[in-house]
Amino acid sequence: MTDFSRLVGDTAVWAPLHRIAGTLDKSLPGIFAADYAERLEAARSRLRPDLGDSAIDEEGADT
């Protein structure tokens, strides 16, 4: 968070960004879990539509 000055020149923007970042750190601790990759893939699988015989590659394009 100390690199805000390189990204955002207006210091008035820093406080809201710090607040948002702090909220995310507290509410999304799962992103730091050891099994995050597996949990992410499981979530992606749940969100993908069931296309039957049609296949979709990892980039999302029809094959």
Residue pairs with C-beta under 8 A, 6 or more apart in sequence:
1 17
1 18
1 21
4 13
4 14
4 17
4 18
5 11
8 14
8 17
30 36
30 39
33 39
48 56
54 62
55 62
55 63
56 62
56 63
57 63
